[in-house]
Amino acid sequence: MNLFYPSHDIALAHGVRHFNPPAAALRLQEDLAYLHEIWNQPFLRGETSMPLPWGWDWDTREHIHRKYGIRLRDLPTDEDLEIIRNLSSRKSSITCIEKLREKLLDQSCTMPQYLDTEDKLWDFITTKDAAGIPFVLKTPWSSSGRGLLVSFARTSNGLVVNNSRTLMMKQALGTINKMGGIMGEEWIACKEQDFAILFYASDKDVRFIGYSLFDNDNSSVGTTYRQGFLLSNDKIVERLSVPNEILADLANAYEEILTDMLHPLFGKSWHLGYLGIDMLTYRKKLDDVGNTLVEGAKQSLEIHPCIELNLRCTMGIVCRLWYEQHKSEGIFRISPMQYNRHFKAEFLPTT
């Protein structure tokens, strides 16, 4: 156990005081433990007595209490951790989008659904199938794109149905019985770029700190983090091809939304710390297999304003802070070392 705890989301999912991560997660945790130095500079310089973990959970609280000698009364209570667990659920994306629509009326992305009964699940699946709309089911808590059930496979002919609905129902019902529900979302096939808006939650409010730009893998689903870009905020805005004022409006609105959502966690002797909201840009005028809906129509670039809320540090925050500390452009990658099953993280300069 250390301040970099990539099993944080899985530990929250189990909701237990002591969680034993899978072997691969333990190797990742040990191999990349030094990354915490990037987001813990104030602690390392002696400017604060409280180290900041990857995310707050029961295992992390115990680790900080034992290793750093910090009193339990100065750390998150069980009630605090339960609030963090609930807000870390993918269900929070619904709250974020609803609140965002109240502030920015032009937000028209498809709303995800929280399915907590067999009837709701079956209705969601059959409705999307009848309309020919690809979809994905997501467990409320997971990490690195895990816990997904997709309704399709990506082929040279586009997206085709590949998943037995009987098997999908069985797996999804298992998640509902275990975790209380499952998320149902339409699949965005015309994605352009993954990115995130990043924040810091202090003891009284949430402040915008910048953007992150990243790529996921190239598999049929493409939800596992592959690499992040070490760039200034201005360069990221330029690459997104989105007007700066639109992103600024999103950041300002989310400062208010998140400050309101996280209000029960303020005024403590500990801080929640870094968090981010994953988003993406996509082409609205394309259908689900990449065909132009209206020949000659301009393909509108849209923003999905909340794929999920990460109530913890992220690799995007690592990239943002590393760039601010070094002012050097490049790429950040995490790769498995095939010969010994360990992992390495590299900050590679742009060539």
C-alpha positions in Angstrom: 0.0 0.0 0.0 1.2 3.5 -0.8 -0.1 6.9 -1.9 -0.5 5.7 -5.5 -3.4 3.2 -5.2 -4.7 2.3 -8.7 -7.2 -0.2 -7.1 -9.0 2.7 -5.4 -12.1 2.5 -7.5 -12.3 -1.3 -7.2 -11.9 -1.0 -3.4 -14.7 1.5 -3.3 -16.9 -0.9 -5.3 -16.4 -3.6 -2.7 -17.1 -1.1 0.1 -15.0 -3.0 2.6 -12.5 -1.9 5.1 -9.7 -4.1 3.7 -9.4 -4.9 0.1 -6.8 -7.2 -1.5 -6.0 -6.0 -5.1 -5.3 -8.4 -7.9 -1.7 -9.3 -8.5 -1.3 -7.1 -11.6 -2.7 -4.1 -9.8 -0.3 -4.6 -6.9 2.6 -4.7 -9.4 1.4 -1.5 -11.0 1.1 0.1 -7.5 4.6 -0.9 -6.5 6.3 -0.1 -9.8 4.8 3.4 -10.1 4.7 4.4 -6.5 7.0 7.3 -7.1 4.4 9.0 -9.2 2.9 10.4 -6.0 5.8 12.8 -5.8 4.2 14.7 -8.8 0.9 15.6 -7.0 2.5 15.7 -3.5 5.0 18.5 -3.9 3.6 20.7 -1.1 3.9 17.7 1.3 7.4 16.8 0.2 8.5 20.4 0.6 7.1 20.5 4.1 4.3 23.0 3.3 1.6 20.7 4.6 1.6 17.8 7.1 -1.0 15.8 5.3 0.0 13.7 2.3 -2.5 13.5 -0.5 -3.4 10.0 -1.7 -4.6 8.9 -5.2 -8.1 8.8 -3.7 -9.7 8.4 -0.3 -11.0 5.0 0.7 -10.8 2.8 3.8 -7.5 1.1 2.9 -5.9 4.5 2.2 -7.1 6.0 5.4 -5.5 3.1 7.4 -2.3 3.4 5.4 -1.9 7.1 6.1 -2.8 6.7 9.8 -0.1 3.9 10.3 2.7 5.1 8.0 2.5 8.9 8.7 1.2 8.8 12.3 -1.8 11.0 11.5 -4.6 10.7 14.0 -7.7 9.0 12.8 -9.8 12.0 14.0 -7.9 14.1 11.4 -8.7 11.7 8.6 -12.0 11.0 6.8 -14.7 9.3 8.9 -16.7 6.3 7.8 -19.5 8.7 6.9 -17.1 10.8 4.8 -15.8 7.7 3.0 -19.4 6.6 2.3 -20.2 10.0 0.8 -17.0 9.7 -1.4 -18.0 6.2 -2.4 -21.5 7.3 -3.5 -20.3 10.3 -5.4 -17.6 8.2 -7.1 -20.3 6.0 -8.6 -20.8 6.5 -12.4 -24.4 7.4 -11.3 -23.0 10.9 -10.5 -22.6 11.5 -14.2 -26.4 11.9 -14.4 -26.3 14.5 -11.6 -23.5 16.4 -13.3 -25.3 16.5 -16.7 -28.6 17.5 -15.1 -27.0 20.3 -13.1 -25.0 21.4 -16.2 -28.2 21.7 -18.3 -29.6 24.1 -15.7 -26.6 26.4 -16.1 -25.8 25.9 -19.8 -29.0 25.3 -21.8 -27.3 24.2 -25.0 -26.0 20.9 -23.5 -27.9 18.3 -25.5 -25.9 15.1 -25.0 -27.8 11.8 -24.5 -28.5 11.2 -20.8 -27.2 8.0 -19.3 -29.6 5.8 -17.4 -29.3 4.1 -14.0 -30.9 0.7 -14.3 -31.6 -0.9 -10.9 -34.3 -3.5 -11.7 -34.6 -6.3 -14.2 -37.5 -4.5 -15.9 -35.6 -1.3 -16.4 -32.6 -3.2 -17.8 -34.7 -5.2 -20.2 -36.6 -2.1 -21.4 -33.3 -0.3 -22.0 -31.8 -3.2 -24.0 -34.8 -3.9 -26.1 -35.5 -0.2 -26.8 -31.9 0.4 -28.0 -31.9 -2.8 -30.1 -35.2 -1.9 -31.7 -33.9 1.5 -32.7 -30.6 0.0 -33.9 -28.6 2.1 -31.4 -25.3 0.5 -30.1 -25.0 0.8 -26.3 -22.8 0.0 -23.4 -23.6 -1.1 -19.8 -21.2 0.1 -17.1 -20.7 -1.1 -13.6 -21.1 1.8 -11.1 -17.5 1.6 -10.0 -14.5 0.4 -12.0 -11.2 1.6 -13.2 -9.3 1.8 -16.5 -12.3 1.1 -18.6 -13.1 -2.2 -16.9 -16.6 -3.3 -16.0 -18.2 -2.7 -19.4 -20.6 -4.8 -21.4 -20.9 -3.7 -25.0 -23.7 -4.5 -27.5 -21.5 -4.7 -30.5 -18.2 -5.5 -32.2 -16.3 -3.2 -34.4 -15.6 -4.7 -37.9 -14.6 -3.4 -41.3 -18.3 -3.1 -42.1 -19.0 -1.0 -39.0 -20.5 -2.0 -35.7 -22.3 -5.3 -35.6 -24.2 -7.0 -32.7 -22.0 -9.6 -31.1 -23.2 -10.2 -27.6 -25.9 -12.7 -26.6 -28.6 -10.7 -24.9 -29.3 -13.6 -22.6 -25.7 -13.6 -21.5 -25.7 -9.8 -21.2 -28.8 -9.8 -19.1 -27.3 -12.5 -16.8 -24.1 -10.5 -16.3 -25.8 -7.2 -15.9 -28.3 -8.6 -13.3 -25.3 -10.0 -11.4 -24.0 -6.4 -11.2 -27.4 -5.0 -10.1 -27.6 -7.6 -7.4 -24.1 -6.9 -6.2 -23.8 -3.1 -6.6 -27.4 -2.0 -6.7 -27.6 -1.0 -10.3 -25.8 -0.6 -13.6 -25.4 2.3 -16.0 -26.9 2.2 -19.5 -25.5 4.6 -22.2 -25.7 5.0 -25.9 -22.4 4.3 -27.6 -20.7 7.3 -29.2 -19.1 5.8 -32.3 -18.0 9.1 -33.9 -15.5 10.1 -31.2 -12.8 12.5 -32.1 -10.8 13.0 -28.9 -10.8 12.1 -25.2 -10.1 14.9 -22.7 -10.8 16.0 -19.2 -11.4 19.1 -17.2 -9.4 19.0 -13.9 -10.0 20.5 -10.5 -8.7 20.7 -7.0 -11.1 20.4 -4.0 -9.8 22.3 -0.9 -11.5 22.6 2.5 -14.0 25.1 1.2 -14.5 24.9 -2.6 -13.5 23.4 -5.9 -11.1 25.2 -8.3 -10.4 24.7 -11.9 -6.7 23.8 -12.6 -6.6 23.0 -16.3 -7.2 20.3 -19.0 -5.8 17.0 -19.9 -5.7 15.4 -23.3 -5.3 11.6 -23.7 -5.8 8.6 -26.0 -7.5 5.4 -25.1 -6.6 2.0 -26.7 -7.5 1.0 -30.2 -9.6 -2.1 -29.2 -13.2 -2.5 -30.2 -14.3 -0.6 -27.1 -11.3 1.8 -26.6 -11.8 2.8 -23.0 -8.5 1.8 -21.4 -6.0 4.6 -20.9 -3.1 4.4 -23.4 -1.2 7.7 -23.3 -1.5 11.3 -22.2 -0.1 14.5 -23.8 2.2 16.8 -21.9 1.0 20.2 -23.2 0.0 23.6 -22.1 -3.7 24.3 -21.6 -3.6 26.6 -24.6 -2.2 23.8 -26.8 -4.8 21.4 -25.6 -7.6 23.8 -26.4 -6.1 24.3 -29.9 -5.9 20.5 -30.5 -9.5 20.1 -29.4 -10.7 22.6 -32.0 -13.3 23.8 -29.5 -13.7 27.6 -28.8 -11.9 28.5 -25.6 -15.0 30.3 -24.3 -17.1 27.0 -24.5 -14.5 25.2 -22.4 -14.2 28.1 -20.0 -18.0 28.1 -19.5 -17.9 24.3 -18.8 -15.1 24.8 -16.3 -16.8 27.7 -14.5 -20.1 25.9 -14.4 -18.5 22.8 -12.9 -16.7 24.8 -10.3 -20.1 25.7 -8.9 -21.7 22.3 -9.5 -18.8 20.4 -7.8 -18.6 22.9 -4.9 -22.3 22.2 -4.3 -22.0 18.4 -4.6 -18.9 18.2 -2.4 -20.1 20.6 0.3 -20.6 17.9 2.9 -16.8 17.2 2.7 -15.6 20.8 3.3 -14.4 22.2 6.5 -12.3 19.1 7.4 -8.7 18.8 8.4 -8.1 16.8 5.3 -8.7 17.7 1.6 -10.4 15.7 -1.0 -7.6 16.8 -3.4 -7.5 16.4 -7.2 -10.4 15.3 -9.3 -11.4 15.3 -13.0 -14.4 15.0 -15.3 -13.8 12.9 -18.4 -15.3 14.2 -21.6 -14.9 13.7 -25.3 -15.5 15.5 -28.6 -17.5 13.7 -31.4 -19.1 14.3 -34.8 -22.8 14.8 -34.5 -23.6 14.5 -38.2 -22.3 10.9 -38.5 -24.4 7.7 -37.8 -23.2 4.8 -35.7 -21.2 3.2 -38.4 -19.4 6.4 -39.5 -21.6 7.4 -42.4 -22.7 11.0 -43.1 -26.4 11.3 -42.3 -26.9 14.1 -44.8 -24.6 14.2 -47.9 -22.6 17.3 -48.0 -23.7 18.4 -44.5 -21.1 20.0 -42.3 -20.0 17.6 -39.6 -20.7 19.4 -36.3 -18.1 18.9 -33.6 -19.8 18.4 -30.2 -18.7 17.9 -26.6 -20.0 15.1 -24.3 -19.7 17.1 -21.0 -19.5 14.1 -18.6 -18.4 10.6 -19.4 -17.7 10.1 -15.7 -16.6 12.0 -12.6 -13.3 10.8 -11.2 -13.3 11.8 -7.5 -9.5 11.1 -7.2 -6.2 11.9 -8.9 -6.0 10.7 -12.5 -3.2 10.2 -15.0 -4.5 13.3 -16.7 -3.7 15.2 -13.5 -0.2 13.6 -13.4 0.3 15.0 -16.9 -1.0 18.4 -16.1 1.1 18.8 -13.0 4.2 17.3 -14.6 4.0 19.8 -17.5 3.5 22.7 -15.1 6.6 21.6 -13.2 8.8 21.0 -16.2 7.3 23.1 -19.1 8.4 20.4 -21.5 6.1 19.0 -24.2 5.8 15.3 -24.8 3.9 12.1 -24.1 3.2 10.2 -20.9 2.9 6.4 -21.3 2.4 3.4 -19.0 3.6 0.2 -20.5 3.8 -3.4 -19.2 7.3 -4.9 -19.5 6.6 -8.2 -21.2 9.7 -10.0 -19.9 9.0 -9.6 -16.2 5.3 -8.5 -16.0 6.2 -5.2 -14.3 5.2 -1.8 -15.5 7.1 1.4 -16.4 6.0 5.0 -16.8 7.7 7.2 -19.2 7.7 10.9 -19.8 8.8 11.1 -23.4 9.9 14.3 -25.1 8.3 15.3 -28.4 10.6 14.4 -31.2 
